């Protein structure tokens, strides 16, 4: 979850995630987290795949 997102508020994203029962990860980033923090996103994806 991009904590510095000004497009969709982090609170709103957190509420949507709760509704579908998913786990969330927080990254200090803008709306397009996969472009601004690709290494952090990759680490999260790899960590989740290994579960």
N, CA, C and O atoms as a GROMACS GRO file, in nm:
protein
  204
    1UNK      N    1   0.084  -0.115   0.000
    1UNK     CA    2   0.000   0.000   0.000
    1UNK      C    3   0.090   0.123   0.000
    1UNK      O    4   0.179   0.136   0.084
    2UNK      N    5   0.067   0.212  -0.094
    2UNK     CA    6   0.146   0.335  -0.105
    2UNK      C    7   0.095   0.436  -0.002
    2UNK      O    8  -0.013   0.493  -0.018
    3UNK      N    9   0.174   0.457   0.102
    3UNK     CA   10   0.131   0.543   0.212
    3UNK      C   11   0.126   0.691   0.176
    3UNK      O   12   0.057   0.768   0.244
    4UNK      N   13   0.196   0.733   0.073
    4UNK     CA   14   0.196   0.874   0.034
    4UNK      C   15   0.111   0.899  -0.091
    4UNK      O   16   0.134   0.995  -0.164
    5UNK      N   17   0.016   0.813  -0.115
    5UNK     CA   18  -0.072   0.823  -0.231
    5UNK      C   19  -0.168   0.941  -0.214
    5UNK      O   20  -0.236   0.951  -0.112
    6UNK      N   21  -0.173   1.029  -0.313
    6UNK     CA   22  -0.265   1.143  -0.309
    6UNK      C   23  -0.381   1.122  -0.406
    6UNK      O   24  -0.468   1.208  -0.419
    7UNK      N   25  -0.384   1.009  -0.474
    7UNK     CA   26  -0.492   0.976  -0.567
    7UNK      C   27  -0.603   0.900  -0.492
    7UNK      O   28  -0.720   0.940  -0.494
    8UNK      N   29  -0.564   0.792  -0.427
    8UNK     CA   30  -0.657   0.714  -0.344
    8UNK      C   31  -0.599   0.714  -0.203
    8UNK      O   32  -0.486   0.670  -0.182
    9UNK      N   33  -0.676   0.763  -0.108
    9UNK     CA   34  -0.623   0.777   0.028
    9UNK      C   35  -0.586   0.641   0.087
    9UNK      O   36  -0.655   0.542   0.064
   10UNK      N   37  -0.477   0.636   0.164
   10UNK     CA   38  -0.438   0.511   0.229
   10UNK      C   39  -0.550   0.455   0.317
   10UNK      O   40  -0.566   0.333   0.326
   11UNK      N   41  -0.626   0.542   0.382
   11UNK     CA   42  -0.738   0.496   0.464
   11UNK      C   43  -0.840   0.421   0.378
   11UNK      O   44  -0.886   0.313   0.416
   12UNK      N   45  -0.874   0.478   0.264
   12UNK     CA   46  -0.972   0.415   0.175
   12UNK      C   47  -0.921   0.280   0.125
   12UNK      O   48  -0.997   0.183   0.119
   13UNK      N   49  -0.792   0.273   0.090
   13UNK     CA   50  -0.736   0.146   0.043
   13UNK      C   51  -0.737   0.041   0.155
   13UNK      O   52  -0.763  -0.076   0.130
   14UNK      N   53  -0.708   0.086   0.277
   14UNK     CA   54  -0.709  -0.006   0.391
   14UNK      C   55  -0.848  -0.062   0.413
   14UNK      O   56  -0.863  -0.181   0.441
   15UNK      N   57  -0.950   0.022   0.401
   15UNK     CA   58  -1.088  -0.023   0.417
   15UNK      C   59  -1.127  -0.122   0.307
   15UNK      O   60  -1.195  -0.220   0.334
   16UNK      N   61  -1.085  -0.095   0.184
   16UNK     CA   62  -1.115  -0.188   0.074
   16UNK      C   63  -1.047  -0.323   0.098
   16UNK      O   64  -1.106  -0.428   0.074
   17UNK      N   65  -0.923  -0.320   0.146
   17UNK     CA   66  -0.850  -0.443   0.174
   17UNK      C   67  -0.918  -0.524   0.283
   17UNK      O   68  -0.926  -0.646   0.275
   18UNK      N   69  -0.969  -0.456   0.386
   18UNK     CA   70  -1.042  -0.525   0.495
   18UNK      C   71  -1.165  -0.596   0.441
   18UNK      O   72  -1.195  -0.709   0.480
   19UNK      N   73  -1.236  -0.529   0.350
   19UNK     CA   74  -1.360  -0.586   0.296
   19UNK      C   75  -1.336  -0.717   0.222
   19UNK      O   76  -1.419  -0.807   0.227
   20UNK      N   77  -1.222  -0.728   0.154
   20UNK     CA   78  -1.195  -0.851   0.081
   20UNK      C   79  -1.105  -0.947   0.158
   20UNK      O   80  -1.073  -1.056   0.111
   21UNK      N   81  -1.064  -0.906   0.279
   21UNK     CA   82  -0.988  -0.994   0.367
   21UNK      C   83  -0.848  -1.024   0.320
   21UNK      O   84  -0.801  -1.138   0.331
   22UNK      N   85  -0.780  -0.925   0.268
   22UNK     CA   86  -0.643  -0.948   0.219
   22UNK      C   87  -0.539  -0.888   0.312
   22UNK      O   88  -0.568  -0.797   0.390
   23UNK      N   89  -0.419  -0.939   0.302
   23UNK     CA   90  -0.306  -0.885   0.378
   23UNK      C   91  -0.250  -0.765   0.303
   23UNK      O   92  -0.246  -0.765   0.180
   24UNK      N   93  -0.208  -0.664   0.376
   24UNK     CA   94  -0.152  -0.546   0.310
   24UNK      C   95  -0.008  -0.522   0.356
   24UNK      O   96   0.031  -0.562   0.466
   25UNK      N   97   0.067  -0.457   0.272
   25UNK     CA   98   0.204  -0.416   0.301
   25UNK      C   99   0.211  -0.267   0.276
   25UNK      O  100   0.149  -0.216   0.183
   26UNK      N  101   0.286  -0.197   0.358
   26UNK     CA  102   0.295  -0.052   0.346
   26UNK      C  103   0.433  -0.011   0.296
   26UNK      O  104   0.536  -0.059   0.343
   27UNK      N  105   0.432   0.080   0.198
   27UNK     CA  106   0.555   0.134   0.141
   27UNK      C  107   0.539   0.286   0.135
   27UNK      O  108   0.436   0.336   0.090
   28UNK      N  109   0.640   0.358   0.180
   28UNK     CA  110   0.637   0.504   0.173
   28UNK      C  111   0.662   0.543   0.028
   28UNK      O  112   0.777   0.553  -0.016
   29UNK      N  113   0.554   0.564  -0.045
   29UNK     CA  114   0.564   0.588  -0.188
   29UNK      C  115   0.443   0.664  -0.238
   29UNK      O  116   0.343   0.682  -0.168
   30UNK      N  117   0.454   0.708  -0.362
   30UNK     CA  118   0.342   0.775  -0.428
   30UNK      C  119   0.244   0.670  -0.483
   30UNK      O  120   0.257   0.552  -0.452
   31UNK      N  121   0.148   0.713  -0.562
   31UNK     CA  122   0.042   0.627  -0.616
   31UNK      C  123   0.096   0.509  -0.698
   31UNK      O  124   0.044   0.399  -0.690
   32UNK      N  125   0.200   0.532  -0.776
   32UNK     CA  126   0.252   0.427  -0.865
   32UNK      C  127   0.374   0.362  -0.798
   32UNK      O  128   0.488   0.380  -0.841
   33UNK      N  129   0.346   0.288  -0.692
   33UNK     CA  130   0.451   0.231  -0.609
   33UNK      C  131   0.544   0.138  -0.686
   33UNK      O  132   0.663   0.131  -0.656
   34UNK      N  133   0.492   0.066  -0.785
   34UNK     CA  134   0.577  -0.028  -0.859
   34UNK      C  135   0.681   0.042  -0.947
   34UNK      O  136   0.780  -0.019  -0.986
   35UNK      N  137   0.658   0.170  -0.977
   35UNK     CA  138   0.757   0.245  -1.054
   35UNK      C  139   0.852   0.323  -0.964
   35UNK      O  140   0.971   0.337  -0.995
   36UNK      N  141   0.801   0.373  -0.853
   36UNK     CA  142   0.885   0.454  -0.766
   36UNK      C  143   0.969   0.371  -0.669
   36UNK      O  144   1.075   0.415  -0.625
   37UNK      N  145   0.923   0.251  -0.635
   37UNK     CA  146   0.996   0.163  -0.541
   37UNK      C  147   0.995   0.018  -0.592
   37UNK      O  148   0.946  -0.070  -0.522
   38UNK      N  149   1.049  -0.008  -0.711
   38UNK     CA  150   1.040  -0.144  -0.767
   38UNK      C  151   1.109  -0.251  -0.684
   38UNK      O  152   1.062  -0.365  -0.678
   39UNK      N  153   1.219  -0.217  -0.619
   39UNK     CA  154   1.290  -0.318  -0.539
   39UNK      C  155   1.207  -0.361  -0.418
   39UNK      O  156   1.201  -0.480  -0.386
   40UNK      N  157   1.144  -0.265  -0.352
   40UNK     CA  158   1.060  -0.299  -0.237
   40UNK      C  159   0.941  -0.384  -0.279
   40UNK      O  160   0.906  -0.480  -0.211
   41UNK      N  161   0.879  -0.348  -0.390
   41UNK     CA  162   0.764  -0.424  -0.439
   41UNK      C  163   0.807  -0.566  -0.476
   41UNK      O  164   0.737  -0.662  -0.443
   42UNK      N  165   0.920  -0.580  -0.542
   42UNK     CA  166   0.971  -0.713  -0.579
   42UNK      C  167   0.995  -0.799  -0.456
   42UNK      O  168   0.960  -0.917  -0.455
   43UNK      N  169   1.054  -0.741  -0.353
   43UNK     CA  170   1.082  -0.816  -0.230
   43UNK      C  171   0.952  -0.865  -0.166
   43UNK      O  172   0.945  -0.978  -0.117
   44UNK      N  173   0.850  -0.780  -0.166
   44UNK     CA  174   0.720  -0.818  -0.108
   44UNK      C  175   0.658  -0.932  -0.187
   44UNK      O  176   0.607  -1.027  -0.129
   45UNK      N  177   0.662  -0.922  -0.319
   45UNK     CA  178   0.604  -1.026  -0.404
   45UNK      C  179   0.676  -1.159  -0.383
   45UNK      O  180   0.612  -1.263  -0.367
   46UNK      N  181   0.807  -1.156  -0.382
   46UNK     CA  182   0.886  -1.279  -0.365
   46UNK      C  183   0.858  -1.339  -0.226
   46UNK      O  184   0.843  -1.461  -0.214
   47UNK      N  185   0.852  -1.255  -0.124
   47UNK     CA  186   0.822  -1.302   0.012
   47UNK      C  187   0.687  -1.371   0.016
   47UNK      O  188   0.673  -1.476   0.078
   48UNK      N  189   0.587  -1.312  -0.049
   48UNK     CA  190   0.452  -1.368  -0.049
   48UNK      C  191   0.445  -1.501  -0.126
   48UNK      O  192   0.374  -1.593  -0.086
   49UNK      N  193   0.516  -1.509  -0.237
   49UNK     CA  194   0.516  -1.631  -0.318
   49UNK      C  195   0.575  -1.747  -0.239
   49UNK      O  196   0.532  -1.862  -0.254
   50UNK      N  197   0.673  -1.718  -0.156
   50UNK     CA  198   0.739  -1.823  -0.078
   50UNK      C  199   0.656  -1.873   0.040
   50UNK      O  200   0.692  -1.972   0.104
   51UNK      N  201   0.546  -1.807   0.071
   51UNK     CA  202   0.462  -1.850   0.185
   51UNK      C  203   0.398  -1.983   0.161
   51UNK      O  204   0.325  -2.034   0.246
   0.00000   0.00000   0.00000
